[in-house]
Amino acid sequence: MPKLIVAADDLTGALDTGVQFAKHGIETRVFPDGKLDISLLGGAEVAVVNTASRHIPANEAYRIVFDLAGAARKHGFDFFYKKTDSALRGNIGAELSALRDALKEPVAFVPAYPQMGRTTTNGIHYINGLPVAETSFGRDPFTPLASSAVGEILLQSGAKEQTGIEIFDAESDGKLSQIARALKQSEKKIFAGCAGFAAFLPEIIGFRRKKIVFESSTSGLIVVTGSVNPVTLEQVEYAEQSSFSSLAVPKGIKIAHEGKAAAERKAFLEEAAAAFNEKGCLIITSVAAGGKDFVKEGKDSLHKVIACNIGGIAAALMKQLDAAFFLIGGDVLLECIGQLKPDSLQPLSEPIPGVVFVKLQKGPRAIDLYTKSGGFGSRDYILKLEGIRKSKEKRNETE
């Protein structure tokens, strides 16, 4: 019997929220194409739907979430969670309003994720101690923030009024747990927040739990990123200084429209395969070392073209190489999945906070996929993940 539906505005958000349940043995299904197919739920009690609504007009985002909430209620879901970006980007106001309006109940909004430095105090949202509008997220090229006040951000992102959306402060996991207990006691069923508060929903909702057994691959790692967030750029540079080879996708391939630059793309894929086969660890990035060949992605159409091309490179390499993949950035991940068309995506664990381990099934092949949003993590995150993977390989060899 389905219990909880989660609506996420991008695919990395869908996965990093879904894993909050999966890692506790709560069977979870992720629907990457925005369609809730009840026939594919099986015994899962949690359905996570990627609405892909972060970069579309607010009125369209409102309609998508409104329709999804109504359909979910008809299918018997009792609990609803609107997964929001931890830096409050996107059409948050429109989407929380849609959830409130469709279900005719107030929404409890808990935006904090203290483990990742996202806290809310007196209605002001902070990233690592700085008001969010004063960080790189405030200068996001697609969804910049003019304010750090959560209420004002809601109004600036499509909410006509804040009525029916209750904002909760939190500076620690202890506070999140306290909020969860209070919401359970008040019998609330409509929630919103990022992956941080999603981890506490099992305290509110009674789920069945079972042991999930999985094996991780010991193959090499290919990192593919289309993110231009300074956090990601620092992570790439730090990994380059260690054991990773890196290749920047040439500008002509990045901005090529469908069917163009085919010969250049083929040559780049061959170069990438050779580099990976030589060292077993490779980074493919949209920005060259030192920021050279940076493309100002000012228009949504160009942004989508770049994500499509880099995601397509990741999909092509998945088809031809025996490797694990670490995809950074929701848009690139979505384009990769859209082009690869896997049979299923099953989130399994969170080896590092904010990094999701997913089994991607494509025919007889099971591909190890790791994902994270562009703005998460310390500069050594790529190396941390590779270290965890290598430690598992050594354990497997000695067992």
Sequence and secondary structure as in RCSB ss.txt:
>XXXX:A:sequence
MPKLIVAADDLTGALDTGVQFAKHGIETRVFPDGKLDISLLGGAEVAVVNTASRHIPANEAYRIVFDLAGAARKH
GFDFFYKKTDSALRGNIGAELSALRDALKEPVAFVPAYPQMGRTTTNGIHYINGLPVAETSFGRDPFTPLASSAV
GEILLQSGAKEQTGIEIFDAESDGKLSQIARALKQSEKKIFAGCAGFAAFLPEIIGFRRKKIVFESSTSGLIVVT
GSVNPVTLEQVEYAEQSSFSSLAVPKGIKIAHEGKAAAERKAFLEEAAAAFNEKGCLIITSVAAGGKDFVKEGKD
SLHKVIACNIGGIAAALMKQLDAAFFLIGGDVLLECIGQLKPDSLQPLSEPIPGVVFVKLQKGPRAIDLYTKSGG
FGSRDYILKLEGIRKSKEKRNETE
>XXXX:A:secstr
   EEEEESSHHHHHHHHHHHHTTT  EEEETTS   GGG TT SEEEEE   TTS HHHHHHHHHHHHHHHHHT
T  EEEEE  TT  SSHHHHHHHHHHHHTS EEEE  BGGGTEEEETTEEEETTEEGGGSGGGG SSS  S SBH
HHHHHHTT S  TTEEE  BSSHHHHHHHHHHHHHTT  EEEE HHHHTTGGGTS             S EEEEE
    HHHHHHHHHHHTTT EEEE  HHHHT  TTSSHHHHHHHHHHHHHHHHHHSEEEEESS GGGTT     SH
HHHHHHHHHHHHHHHHHHHH   EEEEESHHHHHHHHHHH  SEEEEEEEEETTEEEEEEEETTEEEEEEEE TT
 S TTHHHHHHHHHHHHHHHHHH 
